[in-house]
Amino acid sequence: MSNFVLIGAAGYIAPRHLNAIKETGNNLLAVMDPHDSVGILDSFFPQAAYFSEFERFDRHIDKLIRKGQKIDYVSVCSPNYLHDSHIRFGLRIGANVICEKPLVIKPDNCEILIDKEKESKNKVYTVLQLRHHPLVIDLKNKIEKSDKRHIVHLSYLTARGPWYEYSWKGDITKSGGLAMNIGIHFFDMLVWIFGPLQSYKLYEKNVDYISGNLSLEKADVDWILSTRYDKIPNDIIEQGNTTYKKITVDNVEIDLSGGFTTLHDTVYQSILDGKGYGIKDSYPSLALSYDIMKDVLRGK
């Protein structure tokens, strides 16, 4: 059994990390989140120590370590712009780190983390959960056996209310914008399946609606990302949904509507088995998302 601590428990993705820690048979010792809406902890680790201030959390962890308590992993689910700092904290206390995407906002910081990783002799893992989806794995295997160039269309439209703009997610300098906060999941999947990026261009460059084309080694990809309500198809809204997701490869739809809820469990088990994805694995989609973010900011 490994001992975990978690940074960031009040957000959308934290329950999947909590479930993964529990389902893989491990223990959560302590949690830090400045927001105290963390009642979800009672469903997973009701005895975990909780701190709303990082300084007190840091002191608590230091006391545990001085008493001989081993901290094996730090799970990072904090806002994107804090990932870098929290990863370094994990390495500094002698733990491995499991961090949500994006690993960092600026790709240059990956090189620093690689150095820190070597100094600490511990590992930084990133959550590339779509690489564990059975349909994505099947598609990758098919593409590897194909010599043709493929045509891909990706649309991910997910409506967000006014709160989004006022949260850190709506601040492009803190979240990295649509491409990094939402698109990076799909960019990583596409590069993993169809090979390295050759070039890209943007058609629409708005903070809440962006579209473009990726030229990959084995595919041309037209893509759209949006958080605007008016972009959701009417039939989807009539069904009571606010998210529209569609991926086609050579006009054949890939149904990724299911199978997401347990992917973090698979990610964690893979890491515990010594097979997780690290810093260098996350770099291609991170660099692409960062370039798109810069283009959106300057209206290129």
C-alpha positions in Angstrom: 0.0 0.0 0.0 1.3 3.4 -1.0 0.7 6.7 0.9 -0.7 9.6 -1.1 -1.3 13.3 -0.4 -3.6 15.4 -2.7 -3.4 19.0 -3.7 -6.7 20.3 -5.1 -9.8 18.4 -3.9 -12.7 20.8 -4.6 -12.5 20.8 -8.4 -14.2 18.8 -11.1 -11.5 16.2 -11.7 -10.5 15.5 -8.0 -13.1 12.8 -7.4 -11.6 10.7 -10.2 -8.2 10.9 -8.5 -9.7 10.1 -5.1 -11.5 7.1 -6.6 -8.3 5.9 -8.3 -6.3 6.1 -5.1 -9.0 4.1 -3.3 -9.6 1.5 -6.1 -5.9 0.7 -6.4 -5.8 -0.1 -2.7 -3.8 2.9 -1.4 -4.1 5.4 1.4 -4.7 9.2 1.4 -3.0 10.9 4.4 -3.7 14.6 3.7 -5.4 17.0 1.4 -4.9 20.7 0.6 -7.4 23.0 -1.1 -8.1 26.7 -0.3 -11.8 26.0 -0.9 -13.5 24.1 1.9 -16.2 22.5 -0.3 -14.4 19.1 0.0 -17.2 17.0 1.5 -16.5 14.5 -1.3 -13.6 13.3 0.9 -16.1 11.5 3.2 -17.0 9.2 0.4 -13.4 8.0 -0.1 -11.0 8.9 2.8 -13.0 10.4 5.7 -10.0 10.3 8.0 -7.6 12.3 5.7 -6.2 15.4 7.3 -7.5 18.6 5.5 -5.8 22.0 5.2 -7.1 25.1 3.4 -3.7 26.8 3.6 -0.7 25.5 1.9 1.7 26.6 4.6 -0.1 24.5 7.3 -0.3 21.6 4.9 3.4 21.9 4.2 4.2 21.9 7.9 1.9 18.9 8.5 3.7 16.9 5.8 7.1 17.9 7.2 6.0 16.6 10.6 4.8 13.3 9.2 8.1 12.8 7.4 10.2 13.6 10.5 8.2 11.0 12.3 9.2 8.4 9.7 6.0 8.5 7.7 6.8 7.8 4.0 4.9 9.9 1.4 5.0 7.9 -1.8 3.0 10.1 -4.1 1.7 13.6 -4.4 -1.4 13.9 -6.6 -1.8 17.4 -8.2 -5.3 18.5 -9.2 -4.8 22.3 -8.6 -5.3 25.0 -11.2 -3.0 24.7 -14.2 -0.8 27.7 -13.4 0.1 26.2 -10.0 1.0 22.7 -11.3 4.7 23.6 -11.7 5.0 24.7 -8.0 3.1 21.8 -6.6 5.1 19.3 -8.7 8.3 20.7 -7.3 6.9 20.5 -3.8 6.3 16.8 -4.3 9.8 16.1 -5.6 11.2 18.2 -2.7 9.6 16.0 -0.1 10.9 12.9 -1.7 7.7 11.7 -3.4 6.7 10.8 -6.9 4.1 13.1 -8.5 1.0 12.4 -10.5 -0.2 15.6 -12.2 -3.3 16.4 -14.2 -2.9 17.9 -17.7 -1.5 20.3 -18.6 1.7 19.4 -16.7 2.8 23.0 -16.9 1.7 26.0 -19.0 5.0 27.0 -20.5 6.9 24.1 -22.2 10.3 25.5 -21.2 9.4 24.6 -17.6 9.4 20.9 -18.6 13.2 21.1 -18.9 13.5 22.4 -15.4 11.2 19.7 -14.0 13.3 17.1 -15.8 16.4 18.4 -14.0 14.5 18.5 -10.7 13.3 14.9 -11.3 16.9 13.8 -11.8 18.1 15.6 -8.6 15.3 14.0 -6.5 15.6 10.5 -8.1 11.8 10.5 -8.1 9.3 10.5 -11.1 6.8 13.0 -12.4 3.8 11.3 -14.1 1.1 13.0 -16.2 -2.5 11.8 -16.7 -2.9 10.9 -20.4 -6.1 9.0 -19.8 -7.3 8.8 -23.4 -4.3 6.7 -24.2 -5.9 4.0 -22.0 -9.3 4.1 -23.6 -9.9 0.7 -25.4 -11.3 2.3 -28.6 -8.4 4.7 -28.8 -5.9 1.9 -28.4 -7.7 -0.1 -31.1 -7.6 2.9 -33.4 -3.9 3.4 -32.8 -3.2 -0.2 -33.7 -5.2 0.1 -36.9 -3.4 3.3 -38.0 0.0 1.8 -37.3 -0.8 -0.9 -39.8 -2.1 1.6 -42.4 0.0 3.3 -45.1 -2.6 5.8 -46.1 -3.1 9.4 -45.0 -6.3 9.9 -43.0 -8.9 12.6 -42.7 -10.0 13.4 -39.2 -12.7 15.7 -37.9 -13.0 16.6 -34.2 -15.6 18.7 -32.5 -15.8 19.2 -28.8 -18.4 21.8 -27.8 -19.2 22.1 -24.1 -21.2 25.0 -22.8 -20.0 27.0 -19.8 -22.0 29.6 -17.9 -20.8 33.1 -16.8 -18.9 31.6 -13.8 -16.3 30.1 -16.2 -15.1 33.5 -17.4 -14.7 34.7 -13.8 -12.9 31.6 -12.6 -9.2 30.8 -13.2 -10.3 28.7 -16.1 -11.5 31.8 -17.9 -8.1 33.5 -17.4 -6.0 32.4 -20.3 -2.8 33.2 -18.5 -3.8 30.9 -15.7 -5.5 28.0 -17.6 -3.7 28.3 -20.9 -7.1 28.9 -22.6 -9.4 26.5 -24.4 -6.6 24.7 -26.3 -4.7 23.9 -23.1 -7.5 23.5 -20.6 -9.7 21.3 -22.8 -8.1 20.7 -26.1 -4.9 19.2 -24.8 -6.6 15.9 -24.0 -7.6 15.5 -27.6 -4.3 16.9 -29.0 -2.4 14.3 -27.1 -4.6 11.5 -28.3 -4.3 12.7 -31.9 -0.5 13.0 -31.9 -0.2 9.6 -30.1 -2.3 7.9 -32.8 -1.4 9.8 -36.0 2.2 10.8 -35.3 4.1 14.0 -34.7 2.9 17.5 -35.7 4.1 18.8 -39.0 2.2 22.1 -39.0 -1.0 23.8 -37.9 -3.2 26.7 -38.7 -6.0 28.5 -37.0 -9.3 29.5 -38.5 -11.1 31.0 -35.5 -9.1 32.6 -32.7 -11.5 33.5 -29.9 -11.1 32.8 -26.2 -14.4 30.8 -26.2 -14.3 29.4 -29.7 -11.3 28.2 -31.6 -10.9 26.0 -34.7 -8.1 25.0 -36.9 -6.2 22.3 -38.8 -3.4 20.0 -37.7 -1.1 18.4 -40.2 0.2 15.2 -38.5 2.5 12.5 -39.8 -0.5 10.3 -40.9 -3.5 12.6 -40.8 -5.0 16.0 -41.6 -7.2 17.0 -38.7 -9.9 19.7 -38.7 -11.0 20.6 -35.2 -13.3 22.9 -33.2 -13.3 23.7 -29.5 -16.0 25.8 -27.9 -17.5 26.8 -24.5 -20.3 28.8 -26.1 -24.0 27.8 -25.7 -24.9 29.0 -29.1 -22.5 26.5 -30.7 -24.3 23.5 -29.2 -26.6 21.8 -31.8 -30.3 22.3 -31.1 -31.0 18.5 -31.0 -28.4 18.1 -28.3 -29.9 20.9 -26.2 -33.4 19.4 -26.7 -32.1 16.2 -25.1 -31.1 18.2 -22.1 -27.3 18.0 -22.8 -24.8 20.8 -23.0 -21.9 18.9 -24.5 -21.4 17.8 -28.1 -18.5 15.5 -28.9 -17.8 14.0 -32.3 -14.7 12.4 -33.8 -14.6 10.9 -37.3 -11.7 9.1 -39.0 -12.2 8.8 -42.8 -15.9 9.5 -42.3 -16.3 6.7 -39.7 -17.4 8.0 -36.3 -15.4 6.9 -33.2 -17.8 6.8 -30.3 -16.0 8.0 -27.2 -19.1 8.9 -25.3 -18.5 6.2 -22.7 -15.7 4.5 -20.8 -14.2 7.7 -19.2 -15.2 7.4 -15.6 -12.7 4.6 -14.7 -9.8 5.7 -16.9 -8.0 7.4 -14.0 -8.1 4.1 -12.1 -6.2 2.5 -15.1 -3.8 5.4 -15.2 -3.0 5.1 -11.5 -2.6 1.3 -11.7 -0.2 1.7 -14.7 1.9 4.2 -12.7 2.0 1.9 -9.6 3.1 -0.8 -12.0 6.0 1.4 -13.2 4.5 2.0 -16.6 3.2 5.5 -16.4 3.7 8.4 -18.8 6.2 11.0 -17.9 7.3 14.6 -18.6 8.6 13.9 -22.2 5.4 12.1 -23.1 3.3 15.2 -22.3 5.5 17.6 -24.2 4.2 17.4 -27.8 0.6 18.3 -27.0 1.7 20.8 -24.4 3.9 22.7 -26.9 1.1 22.7 -29.4 -1.4 24.0 -26.9 1.0 26.7 -25.8 1.6 27.9 -29.3 -2.2 28.1 -29.9 -2.6 30.0 -26.7 -0.1 32.6 -27.8 -1.7 32.9 -31.2 -5.1 33.5 -29.6 -3.7 36.1 -27.3 -2.1 38.1 -30.1 -5.0 37.5 -32.5 -2.8 35.9 -35.1 
